[in-house]
Amino acid sequence: MSPQIRAFFDEATNTVTYLVWCPDSRHAVIIDPVLDYDHASGKVSTHSVDRVLAAAEEEGLTIDWALETHVHADHLSGAPLIKARTGAGIAIGEHVKEVQKIFRPVFMADDLKGDGADFDRLLKDGETITIGNDMDIKVMHVPGHTPADVAYIIGNHAFVGDTMFMPDYGTARADFPGGDARTLYRSIRKILDLPPETTLHMCHDYKAPGRDEYAWTTTVAEQRANNLHVHDGISEDEFVEMREARDATLKAPALIMPSIQTNMRAGRLPPAETNGVRYMKVPIKLPTTASEDELAD
């Protein structure tokens, strides 16, 4: 069955959230929802989720799942809010356990179960979720950006998360802990082995140089012909050399610290301290030219 799709772009984080539904049963999923967060003030707001849920109500939809393509490093997930308001479950690829293992000690997240049980469902490569009457969502494990990335394939549509961007922008970085450029290349080629007419839905867009409008849909054929980094003819070794050199020049995403410690908890904010306030933790890396005592005193 061909799904119905509405996209919602959050310009603050350059993230695209998708509302996808079965046109017969009106059952739906929301892919990569955003919780609005201003790191400078610590203020959280819900207008991005509100906008998606208003559209779902307008369409007369029942939300079954909030689906995450991975543990995002550039925005906080709105999945718990969707769950609270609709009863939908929260699902992610089963390899999220590897991400939790990496970052649980970094943030001293003792409340984190660490076995993926913070999510309602862990999805295996090749698994199928059926929504409504007969809308099947196939899960494809596509690691490299992180160990846990998945793409969701629905009919002739694929929601590819942070594997690649629009053809004129290229591909995602692979230098986060657990990421790997060679693995990313192989994952992207799996996606590009889908039928040429398959529509690919990006998770982000940053407007490539020379392009004035945001865009987030393309096709397998367009990516194979024109993707800046992985068009047909680019070898694995060529990609790895390019990707690793490029990644060495990139800054960390602005919201990486709050995003990871929230999203590895299935979007739950860190637990409140004894004063009732929730805090985001930022591990401090000390310079080699000064001791901890010098800086602490």
Backbone as numpy.savetxt, mean C-alpha at the origin, in Angstrom:
# Nx Ny Nz CAx CAy CAz Cx Cy Cz
-16.81 -11.65 -13.86 -17.66 -10.46 -13.86 -16.78 -9.22 -13.86
-17.15 -8.24 -14.66 -16.41 -6.99 -14.69 -16.85 -6.11 -13.52
-15.91 -5.66 -12.68 -16.30 -4.88 -11.50 -16.62 -3.43 -11.85
-17.34 -2.80 -10.97 -17.51 -1.34 -11.00 -16.44 -0.74 -10.09
-15.86 0.39 -10.51 -14.71 0.94 -9.80 -14.85 2.45 -9.68
-14.61 2.98 -8.49 -14.46 4.42 -8.30 -13.13 4.67 -7.58
-12.39 5.65 -8.06 -11.08 5.98 -7.48 -11.17 7.30 -6.72
-10.40 7.37 -5.62 -10.37 8.57 -4.77 -8.91 8.92 -4.53
-8.50 10.09 -5.00 -7.10 10.50 -4.92 -6.89 11.43 -3.74
-5.93 11.07 -2.88 -5.54 11.91 -1.75 -4.26 12.65 -2.12
-4.38 13.93 -2.46 -3.23 14.68 -2.95 -2.17 14.87 -1.87
-2.57 14.89 -0.60 -1.60 15.09 0.48 -0.57 13.98 0.52
-0.98 12.76 0.19 -0.05 11.62 0.20 0.11 10.98 -1.18
-0.52 11.57 -2.18 -0.45 11.05 -3.56 -0.93 9.61 -3.66
-1.91 9.26 -2.83 -2.41 7.89 -2.75 -3.78 7.76 -3.39
-3.99 6.66 -4.10 -5.29 6.37 -4.71 -5.96 5.24 -3.93
-7.17 5.50 -3.45 -8.01 4.48 -2.81 -9.08 4.07 -3.81
-9.38 2.77 -3.82 -10.36 2.26 -4.79 -11.56 1.64 -4.07
-12.74 2.01 -4.53 -13.98 1.36 -4.15 -14.39 0.48 -5.32
-14.45 -0.83 -5.07 -14.67 -1.80 -6.15 -15.85 -2.69 -5.75
-16.83 -2.84 -6.67 -17.99 -3.61 -6.26 -18.55 -4.48 -7.38
-19.29 -5.49 -6.93 -20.03 -6.39 -7.81 -21.32 -5.69 -8.22
-21.54 -5.45 -9.51 -22.71 -4.67 -9.93 -24.04 -5.37 -9.67
-24.03 -6.69 -9.54 -25.29 -7.40 -9.29 -25.67 -7.40 -7.82
-24.74 -7.85 -6.98 -25.05 -8.00 -5.55 -24.86 -6.71 -4.77
-24.09 -5.76 -5.34 -23.75 -4.49 -4.67 -22.87 -4.70 -3.44
-22.15 -5.82 -3.38 -21.14 -6.02 -2.35 -19.81 -5.48 -2.86
-18.98 -4.97 -1.93 -17.81 -4.20 -2.35 -16.61 -4.41 -1.45
-15.45 -3.98 -1.97 -14.23 -3.89 -1.17 -13.66 -2.49 -1.35
-12.87 -2.07 -0.37 -12.13 -0.81 -0.46 -10.65 -1.17 -0.39
-9.90 -0.73 -1.39 -8.48 -1.06 -1.49 -7.65 0.15 -1.10
-6.76 -0.03 -0.13 -5.80 0.98 0.32 -6.45 2.28 0.79
-7.31 2.20 1.81 -7.94 3.42 2.34 -6.94 4.27 3.14
-7.19 5.58 3.16 -6.29 6.54 3.79 -6.94 7.17 5.02
-6.19 7.21 6.13 -6.56 8.01 7.29 -5.74 9.29 7.23
-6.40 10.43 7.30 -5.71 11.71 7.16 -4.95 12.04 8.45
-3.68 12.40 8.29 -2.83 12.64 9.46 -1.84 13.75 9.14
-1.80 14.74 10.00 -0.83 15.83 9.89 0.26 15.61 10.94
1.47 15.27 10.47 2.52 14.90 11.41 3.00 16.09 12.23
2.97 17.28 11.68 3.45 18.45 12.41 2.60 18.74 13.64
1.30 18.53 13.54 0.40 18.82 14.66 -0.05 17.57 15.39
0.14 16.39 14.75 -0.38 15.15 15.32 -1.88 15.00 15.14
-2.48 15.83 14.32 -3.94 15.81 14.15 -4.36 14.73 13.16
-5.36 13.97 13.56 -5.96 12.95 12.72 -7.35 13.41 12.30
-7.68 13.19 11.02 -9.04 13.47 10.56 -9.49 12.35 9.63
-10.77 12.35 9.29 -11.35 11.19 8.61 -11.99 11.53 7.27
-11.70 12.69 6.69 -12.46 13.10 5.51 -12.23 12.17 4.32
-11.03 11.54 4.19 -10.79 10.63 3.07 -11.67 9.39 3.16
-11.74 8.80 4.35 -12.63 7.65 4.55 -14.08 8.07 4.42
-14.42 9.24 4.97 -15.80 9.73 4.88 -16.25 9.82 3.42
-15.35 10.30 2.56 -15.68 10.49 1.15 -15.95 9.13 0.47
-15.12 8.12 0.79 -15.33 6.80 0.18 -16.62 6.16 0.69
-16.86 6.25 1.98 -18.06 5.64 2.54 -19.33 6.35 2.08
-19.24 7.66 1.87 -20.39 8.39 1.32 -20.71 7.89 -0.09
-19.67 7.63 -0.87 -19.87 7.10 -2.22 -20.48 5.70 -2.16
-20.01 4.89 -1.22 -20.56 3.54 -1.07 -22.04 3.60 -0.70
-22.39 4.52 0.18 -23.80 4.68 0.56 -24.63 5.15 -0.63
-24.07 6.08 -1.38 -24.75 6.59 -2.57 -25.03 5.48 -3.58
-24.09 4.53 -3.70 -24.24 3.42 -4.64 -25.04 2.26 -4.05
-25.38 2.36 -2.76 -26.13 1.28 -2.12 -25.31 0.02 -1.91
-24.04 0.20 -1.48 -23.10 -0.92 -1.39 -22.96 -1.44 0.04
-22.66 -2.72 0.14 -22.25 -3.35 1.40 -20.76 -3.62 1.31
-19.99 -3.08 2.26 -18.53 -3.24 2.24 -18.15 -4.53 2.97
-17.54 -5.46 2.26 -17.14 -6.73 2.85 -15.71 -6.69 3.40
-14.80 -6.03 2.67 -13.39 -6.05 3.06 -12.72 -4.71 2.81
-11.80 -4.35 3.70 -10.79 -3.34 3.43 -9.51 -4.10 3.11
-9.03 -3.97 1.88 -7.88 -4.74 1.41 -6.65 -3.84 1.35
-5.57 -4.28 1.97 -4.30 -3.56 1.91 -3.38 -4.26 0.92
-2.73 -3.48 0.05 -1.75 -4.09 -0.84 -0.43 -4.35 -0.13
-0.15 -3.63 0.97 1.07 -3.84 1.75 1.04 -2.93 2.97
2.06 -2.99 3.79 2.21 -2.06 4.92 2.80 -0.77 4.36
1.97 0.21 4.17 2.38 1.45 3.51 3.34 2.26 4.38
4.26 2.95 3.71 5.23 3.79 4.42 4.99 5.27 4.17
3.88 5.61 3.51 3.67 7.01 3.14 2.32 7.56 3.56
1.48 6.73 4.14 0.20 7.22 4.67 -0.31 6.24 5.72
-1.15 6.72 6.61 -1.79 5.86 7.60 -3.02 5.22 6.97
-3.29 3.99 7.34 -4.43 3.27 6.80 -5.72 3.68 7.49
-6.78 3.79 6.69 -8.10 4.06 7.24 -8.91 2.80 7.45
-8.27 1.62 7.35 -9.01 0.36 7.43 -9.77 0.17 8.75
-9.18 0.49 9.92 -9.95 0.27 11.16 -11.22 1.11 11.23
-11.18 2.32 10.67 -12.36 3.16 10.66 -13.44 2.55 9.78
-13.04 2.01 8.63 -14.00 1.33 7.76 -14.60 0.12 8.46
-13.76 -0.63 9.16 -14.25 -1.80 9.90 -15.25 -1.38 10.97
-14.92 -0.32 11.70 -15.79 0.13 12.79 -17.14 0.61 12.26
-17.15 1.23 11.10 -18.38 1.83 10.57 -19.21 0.87 9.73
-18.57 -0.18 9.17 -19.30 -1.06 8.25 -19.30 -2.52 8.65
-18.40 -2.90 9.56 -18.25 -4.30 9.92 -17.37 -5.08 8.97
-16.76 -4.40 8.00 -15.87 -5.06 7.04 -14.64 -5.62 7.74
-14.09 -6.71 7.20 -12.83 -7.24 7.70 -11.65 -6.52 7.06
-10.47 -6.70 7.66 -9.24 -6.11 7.14 -8.32 -7.25 6.70
-7.89 -7.22 5.45 -7.06 -8.30 4.90 -5.80 -7.75 4.27
-4.75 -8.57 4.29 -3.44 -8.21 3.74 -2.71 -9.51 3.39
-1.65 -9.43 2.63 -0.87 -10.61 2.30 -0.25 -11.26 3.53
-0.15 -12.58 3.51 0.32 -13.32 4.68 1.75 -12.97 5.09
2.54 -12.44 4.17 3.93 -12.12 4.48 4.06 -10.84 5.31
2.94 -10.28 5.72 2.99 -9.16 6.65 3.71 -9.57 7.94
3.69 -10.86 8.22 4.39 -11.34 9.42 5.88 -10.99 9.37
6.47 -11.02 8.17 7.88 -10.66 8.02 8.10 -9.19 8.30
7.16 -8.36 7.86 7.27 -6.92 8.12 7.13 -6.64 9.61
6.19 -7.31 10.26 6.03 -7.13 11.70 7.28 -7.58 12.46
7.89 -8.65 12.00 9.11 -9.15 12.66 10.23 -8.13 12.57
10.31 -7.43 11.42 11.36 -6.42 11.23 11.13 -5.21 12.12
9.88 -4.73 12.17 9.64 -3.42 12.77 9.11 -3.46 14.20
8.65 -4.62 14.66 8.17 -4.70 16.05 9.25 -4.26 17.03
10.50 -4.75 16.93 11.52 -4.29 17.88 11.97 -2.85 17.63
11.87 -2.37 16.41 12.28 -0.99 16.11 11.45 0.00 16.91
10.14 -0.27 17.01 9.23 0.65 17.70 8.82 0.14 19.08
9.48 -0.93 19.56 9.12 -1.50 20.86 7.61 -1.73 20.96
7.05 -2.29 19.91 5.60 -2.46 19.80 5.18 -3.75 20.49
5.23 -3.76 21.81 4.95 -4.97 22.57 3.49 -5.41 22.47
2.61 -4.47 22.08 1.20 -4.82 21.91 0.93 -5.58 20.62
1.89 -5.53 19.70 1.71 -6.16 18.39 1.86 -7.67 18.53
0.90 -8.41 18.01 0.95 -9.86 18.14 2.14 -10.45 17.38
2.42 -9.90 16.20 3.59 -10.33 15.44 3.39 -11.56 14.58
2.20 -12.13 14.61 1.92 -13.32 13.80 0.88 -13.03 12.74
0.62 -11.74 12.50 -0.38 -11.36 11.52 -1.79 -11.34 12.04
-1.99 -11.76 13.30 -3.34 -11.86 13.85 -3.98 -10.50 14.12
-3.22 -9.41 13.97 -3.80 -8.08 14.09 -4.77 -7.82 12.92
-4.60 -8.57 11.83 -5.48 -8.47 10.68 -6.54 -9.56 10.77
-7.67 -9.36 10.10 -8.75 -10.34 10.13 -8.50 -11.51 9.20
-7.71 -11.27 8.15 -7.44 -12.35 7.20 -6.09 -12.13 6.55
-5.30 -13.19 6.48 -4.02 -13.16 5.78 -4.17 -13.93 4.48
-3.77 -13.30 3.39 -4.04 -13.82 2.06 -2.81 -14.49 1.46
-3.00 -15.67 0.90 -1.92 -16.43 0.28 -1.85 -16.14 -1.22
-0.67 -16.30 -1.78 -0.48 -16.16 -3.21 -1.38 -17.15 -3.96
-2.16 -16.65 -4.91 -3.06 -17.50 -5.67 -4.42 -17.69 -5.06
-4.63 -17.22 -3.84 -5.92 -17.35 -3.17 -6.96 -16.48 -3.87
-8.22 -16.89 -3.77 -9.32 -16.13 -4.37 -10.34 -15.76 -3.31
-10.73 -14.50 -3.31 -11.82 -14.02 -2.46 -13.02 -13.78 -3.38
-14.17 -14.28 -3.03 -15.37 -14.04 -3.83 -16.26 -13.02 -3.13
-16.61 -11.98 -3.90 -17.45 -10.91 -3.38 -18.79 -10.96 -4.09
-19.87 -10.89 -3.31 -21.20 -10.88 -3.90 -21.51 -12.15 -4.64
-22.12 -12.03 -5.81 -22.57 -13.20 -6.56 -21.41 -13.99 -7.15
-20.55 -13.30 -7.92 -19.47 -14.03 -8.58 -18.31 -13.12 -8.95
-18.02 -12.12 -8.14 -16.86 -11.26 -8.39 -15.68 -11.84 -7.63
-14.77 -12.46 -8.36 -13.61 -13.11 -7.77 -12.42 -12.15 -7.75
-11.74 -12.12 -6.62 -10.53 -11.32 -6.46 -9.38 -12.29 -6.24
-8.46 -12.34 -7.20 -7.31 -13.23 -7.09 -6.14 -12.47 -6.48
-5.46 -13.10 -5.55 -4.32 -12.51 -4.85 -3.02 -12.95 -5.53
-2.17 -11.97 -5.86 -0.86 -12.27 -6.43 0.22 -11.67 -5.53
1.08 -12.52 -5.00 2.18 -12.04 -4.16 3.23 -11.39 -5.04
3.52 -10.11 -4.80 4.47 -9.37 -5.65 5.48 -8.62 -4.78
6.34 -9.34 -4.06 7.30 -8.70 -3.15 8.40 -7.96 -3.91
9.18 -7.22 -3.14 10.31 -6.47 -3.68 10.34 -5.08 -3.12
9.22 -4.37 -3.22 9.08 -3.08 -2.53 9.11 -3.33 -1.03
8.32 -4.28 -0.57 8.40 -4.85 0.77 8.21 -6.36 0.61
8.44 -7.14 1.67 8.24 -8.59 1.54 6.78 -9.00 1.38
5.85 -8.10 1.73 4.45 -8.51 1.86 3.53 -7.96 0.78
4.06 -7.30 -0.25 3.18 -6.70 -1.26 2.36 -7.75 -1.98
1.10 -7.40 -2.25 0.24 -8.21 -3.10 -0.46 -7.31 -4.10
-0.83 -7.89 -5.24 -1.71 -7.24 -6.20 -3.04 -7.97 -6.18
-4.12 -7.24 -6.45 -5.45 -7.83 -6.49 -5.96 -7.80 -7.93
-6.29 -8.98 -8.46 -6.71 -9.11 -9.85 -8.20 -9.44 -9.88
-8.97 -8.57 -10.55 -10.42 -8.73 -10.62 -10.82 -8.63 -12.08
-11.14 -9.75 -12.68 -11.45 -9.74 -14.10 -10.26 -9.25 -14.89
-10.47 -8.24 -15.72 -9.36 -7.68 -16.50 -8.80 -6.41 -15.87
-8.88 -6.35 -14.54 -8.32 -5.23 -13.79 -7.34 -5.78 -12.74
-6.24 -5.05 -12.52 -5.27 -5.42 -11.50 -4.88 -4.19 -10.70
-4.97 -4.31 -9.39 -4.61 -3.23 -8.47 -3.23 -3.58 -7.92
-2.21 -2.85 -8.38 -0.83 -3.33 -8.26 -0.07 -2.75 -7.08
-0.71 -1.92 -6.25 -0.03 -1.39 -5.07 1.21 -0.60 -5.44
2.30 -0.80 -4.69 3.54 -0.05 -4.89 4.58 -0.85 -5.65
4.17 -1.59 -6.67 5.15 -2.27 -7.50 5.68 -1.34 -8.59
4.75 -0.64 -9.24 5.12 0.26 -10.33 4.19 1.46 -10.33
4.60 2.47 -11.10 3.80 3.68 -11.26 3.40 3.80 -12.73
2.87 4.95 -13.11 2.54 5.17 -14.51 3.79 5.02 -15.37
3.62 4.67 -16.65 4.79 4.39 -17.49 5.83 5.51 -17.51
5.39 6.76 -17.44 6.35 7.87 -17.51 7.04 8.15 -16.18
6.66 7.40 -15.12 7.29 7.60 -13.80 8.14 6.41 -13.38
7.80 5.20 -13.85 8.67 4.06 -13.60 8.17 3.08 -12.57
8.99 2.82 -11.56 8.72 1.75 -10.61 8.96 2.22 -9.18
8.52 1.41 -8.24 8.66 1.73 -6.82 10.07 1.45 -6.33
10.43 2.09 -5.24 11.72 1.86 -4.62 11.76 0.48 -3.98
12.97 -0.02 -3.74 13.13 -1.37 -3.18 14.14 -1.38 -2.04
14.35 -0.23 -1.40 15.40 -0.12 -0.38 14.87 -0.11 1.05
13.58 -0.34 1.24 13.08 -0.46 2.60 13.54 -1.80 3.19
13.59 -1.91 4.53 13.97 -3.19 5.13 13.10 -4.33 4.60
13.76 -5.38 4.11 13.04 -6.50 3.53 12.76 -6.35 2.04
13.04 -5.17 1.47 12.87 -4.96 0.04 14.06 -5.47 -0.74
13.88 -5.63 -2.05 14.96 -6.15 -2.88 14.64 -5.85 -4.33
15.57 -5.20 -5.03 15.33 -4.77 -6.41 15.16 -5.95 -7.35
15.95 -7.00 -7.15 15.85 -8.16 -8.04 14.49 -8.85 -7.87
14.05 -8.95 -6.64 12.73 -9.53 -6.38 11.63 -8.66 -6.97
11.79 -7.35 -6.87 10.79 -6.44 -7.43 10.68 -6.62 -8.94
11.81 -6.72 -9.62 11.78 -6.91 -11.07 10.97 -8.16 -11.43
11.22 -9.26 -10.73 10.52 -10.51 -11.03 9.03 -10.40 -10.74
8.68 -9.66 -9.69 7.26 -9.45 -9.39 6.58 -8.63 -10.47
7.25 -7.59 -10.92 6.68 -6.75 -11.97 6.48 -7.54 -13.26
7.45 -8.41 -13.58 7.29 -9.20 -14.79 6.10 -10.17 -14.67
5.80 -10.63 -13.45 4.59 -11.45 -13.26 3.35 -10.64 -13.63
3.30 -9.40 -13.18 2.17 -8.55 -13.51 2.11 -8.31 -15.02
3.26 -8.08 -15.62 3.29 -7.78 -17.06 3.07 -9.01 -17.92
2.99 -10.18 -17.30 2.60 -11.39 -18.03 1.08 -11.56 -18.09
0.33 -10.66 -17.42 -1.12 -10.68 -17.55 -1.49 -10.28 -18.99
-2.72 -10.56 -19.42 -3.11 -10.19 -20.79 -2.86 -8.71 -21.08
-2.42 -8.39 -22.28 -2.03 -7.01 -22.61 -3.11 -5.98 -22.35
-4.38 -6.38 -22.50 -5.48 -5.42 -22.32 -5.85 -5.18 -20.86
-5.21 -5.91 -19.93 -5.51 -5.75 -18.51 -5.27 -4.31 -18.07
-6.27 -3.73 -17.42 -6.11 -2.38 -16.87 -5.38 -2.46 -15.54
-4.31 -1.68 -15.40 -3.54 -1.63 -14.17 -3.87 -0.36 -13.41
-4.18 -0.53 -12.14 -4.56 0.59 -11.28 -3.43 0.85 -10.29
-2.85 2.04 -10.36 -1.72 2.40 -9.50 -2.21 2.78 -8.10
-1.32 2.65 -7.14 -1.61 3.09 -5.77 -1.20 4.55 -5.55
-0.28 5.05 -6.39 0.22 6.42 -6.24 0.45 7.06 -7.59
0.40 8.39 -7.61 0.91 9.13 -8.76 1.51 10.44 -8.27
2.62 10.82 -8.90 3.36 12.03 -8.50 3.54 13.01 -9.67
2.81 12.79 -10.76 2.94 13.62 -11.96 4.39 13.66 -12.45
4.70 12.80 -13.38 6.04 12.75 -13.95 6.38 14.10 -14.59
7.67 14.41 -14.67 8.07 15.67 -15.32 7.47 15.79 -16.72
6.87 16.95 -16.98 6.25 17.19 -18.27 4.77 16.84 -18.31
4.25 16.21 -17.25 2.83 15.89 -17.19 2.15 16.77 -16.14
1.04 17.40 -16.53 0.38 18.37 -15.65 -0.77 17.79 -14.84
-1.25 16.63 -15.22 -2.40 16.03 -14.56 -2.01 14.74 -13.86
-2.68 14.48 -12.73 -2.49 13.19 -12.09 -3.15 12.09 -12.93
-2.57 10.91 -12.88 -3.12 9.76 -13.61 -2.78 8.50 -12.85
-3.65 7.51 -12.91 -3.39 6.29 -12.13 -3.91 5.02 -12.79
-4.33 5.09 -14.05 -4.69 3.86 -14.75 -3.93 3.77 -16.06
-3.49 2.57 -16.37 -2.78 2.29 -17.61 -3.09 0.84 -17.97
-2.35 0.25 -18.87 -2.58 -1.16 -19.24 -1.26 -1.91 -19.24
-1.36 -3.21 -19.24 -0.16 -4.04 -19.35 0.59 -3.71 -20.64
-0.13 -3.57 -21.74 0.52 -3.27 -23.01 1.29 -1.95 -22.96
0.68 -0.92 -22.34 1.35 0.37 -22.25 2.59 0.30 -21.37
2.50 -0.44 -20.27 3.65 -0.59 -19.39 4.78 -1.35 -20.10
4.44 -2.40 -20.80 5.47 -3.20 -21.48 6.16 -2.39 -22.58
5.42 -1.50 -23.18 6.00 -0.71 -24.28 6.76 0.51 -23.78
6.28 1.13 -22.70 6.76 2.48 -22.38 7.24 2.71 -20.96
7.13 1.72 -20.06 7.55 2.02 -18.69 9.03 2.42 -18.65
9.28 3.52 -18.01 10.61 4.12 -17.97 11.67 3.15 -17.46
11.30 2.26 -16.55 12.27 1.38 -15.89 12.19 -0.08 -16.32
11.02 -0.56 -16.74 10.87 -2.00 -16.97 10.15 -2.32 -18.27
10.28 -1.48 -19.28 9.66 -1.84 -20.55 10.36 -3.07 -21.12
9.69 -3.73 -22.04 10.26 -4.93 -22.65 11.64 -4.61 -23.22
12.59 -5.50 -22.95 13.96 -5.30 -23.39 14.90 -4.92 -22.27
14.34 -4.47 -21.13 15.17 -4.17 -19.96 15.44 -5.46 -19.21
16.71 -5.82 -19.06 17.04 -7.06 -18.38 16.96 -6.88 -16.87
16.94 -8.01 -16.18 16.91 -7.98 -14.72 18.14 -7.26 -14.17
19.30 -7.56 -14.68 20.53 -6.92 -14.18 20.52 -5.43 -14.45
20.02 -5.03 -15.60 19.94 -3.59 -15.90 19.00 -2.89 -14.94
17.87 -3.52 -14.67 16.91 -2.93 -13.73 17.51 -2.81 -12.34
18.14 -3.87 -11.85 18.71 -3.86 -10.51 19.76 -2.76 -10.38
20.62 -2.62 -11.38 21.64 -1.58 -11.33 21.00 -0.19 -11.26
19.99 0.05 -12.08 19.29 1.33 -12.09 18.57 1.58 -10.77
17.82 0.56 -10.31 16.98 0.72 -9.13 17.82 0.97 -7.88
18.89 0.23 -7.72 19.74 0.42 -6.53 20.45 1.76 -6.56
20.88 2.21 -7.73 21.52 3.52 -7.82 20.51 4.63 -7.53
19.31 4.49 -8.06 18.28 5.51 -7.83 17.85 5.54 -6.37
17.66 4.36 -5.78 17.21 4.30 -4.39 18.22 4.96 -3.44
19.50 4.88 -3.78 20.53 5.48 -2.92 20.42 7.00 -2.85
19.66 7.60 -3.77 19.52 9.06 -3.79 18.22 9.52 -3.15
17.32 8.59 -2.79 15.99 8.97 -2.34 15.94 9.23 -0.83
15.17 10.23 -0.45 14.92 10.49 0.96 13.82 9.55 1.47
13.77 9.39 2.77 12.69 8.60 3.36 11.36 9.35 3.18
10.27 8.62 2.96 8.96 9.28 2.87 8.67 10.10 4.12
7.96 11.20 3.95 7.71 12.12 5.06 6.99 11.46 6.22
6.10 10.51 5.94 5.30 9.89 6.99 5.73 8.46 7.30
6.98 8.11 6.99 7.38 6.72 7.15 7.29 6.24 8.60
7.68 7.04 9.56 7.66 6.59 10.95 6.24 6.38 11.47
5.36 7.36 11.36 3.99 7.10 11.84 3.26 6.05 11.01
3.56 5.99 9.71 2.84 5.05 8.85 3.15 3.61 9.21
4.42 3.27 9.30 4.78 1.87 9.53 4.29 1.39 10.88
4.48 2.21 11.92 4.09 1.72 13.25 2.57 1.64 13.41
1.83 2.34 12.57 0.38 2.23 12.57 -0.08 1.09 11.66
0.44 1.06 10.44 -0.06 0.11 9.45 0.33 -1.33 9.74
1.45 -1.55 10.44 1.79 -2.93 10.79 0.83 -3.46 11.87
0.09 -2.53 12.52 -0.95 -2.90 13.48 -2.32 -2.98 12.81
-2.37 -3.16 11.51 -3.62 -3.18 10.74 -4.31 -1.83 10.79
-3.53 -0.76 10.90 -4.07 0.59 10.90 -4.44 1.12 12.28
-4.29 0.29 13.30 -4.57 0.78 14.66 -3.47 1.74 15.10
-3.87 2.83 15.74 -2.89 3.76 16.29 -2.18 3.10 17.47
-0.94 3.53 17.77 -0.24 2.95 18.93 -1.07 3.11 20.19
-0.94 2.18 21.14 -1.76 2.25 22.35 -1.47 3.49 23.17
-2.48 3.94 23.92 -2.33 5.13 24.76 -1.36 4.86 25.91
-0.62 5.89 26.29 0.23 5.82 27.47 -0.61 6.02 28.73
0.02 6.01 29.89 -0.73 6.10 31.15 -1.49 7.42 31.29
-1.09 8.44 30.52 -1.81 9.72 30.58 -2.98 9.77 29.61
-3.23 8.65 28.90 -4.35 8.59 27.99 -4.06 9.11 26.59
-2.82 9.53 26.35 -2.45 10.10 25.05 -1.69 9.05 24.23
-1.95 9.02 22.93 -1.23 8.14 22.02 -0.07 8.91 21.39
1.07 8.26 21.26 2.26 8.91 20.71 2.84 8.09 19.57
3.37 8.80 18.57 4.16 8.16 17.53 5.62 8.17 17.95
6.29 7.05 17.77 7.69 6.95 18.15 8.60 7.20 16.95
9.69 7.90 17.20 10.69 8.14 16.16 12.05 7.72 16.72
12.56 6.55 16.32 13.88 6.12 16.78 14.94 7.14 16.35
15.82 7.49 17.25 16.84 8.50 16.96 18.16 7.82 16.62
18.75 8.22 15.51 20.05 7.70 15.09 21.12 8.73 15.48
21.97 8.35 16.38 22.98 9.28 16.89 24.14 9.41 15.91
24.73 10.60 15.82 25.90 10.78 14.95 27.12 10.09 15.54
28.03 9.71 14.68 29.26 9.06 15.16 30.20 10.04 15.83
29.94 11.33 15.66 30.83 12.36 16.22 30.45 12.79 17.63
29.39 12.19 18.19 28.97 12.57 19.54 28.46 11.34 20.25
28.68 11.30 21.57 28.22 10.16 22.35 26.79 10.42 22.82
26.14 9.34 23.25 24.77 9.47 23.75 24.74 10.35 24.98
25.76 10.21 25.85 25.80 11.02 27.07 25.93 12.50 26.74
26.74 12.82 25.74 26.89 14.23 25.36 25.58 14.82 24.90
24.83 14.08 24.13 23.59 14.60 23.60 22.48 14.59 24.63
22.51 13.60 25.52 21.48 13.51 26.55 21.67 14.56 27.63
22.92 14.87 27.90 23.20 15.83 28.95 23.24 17.25 28.41
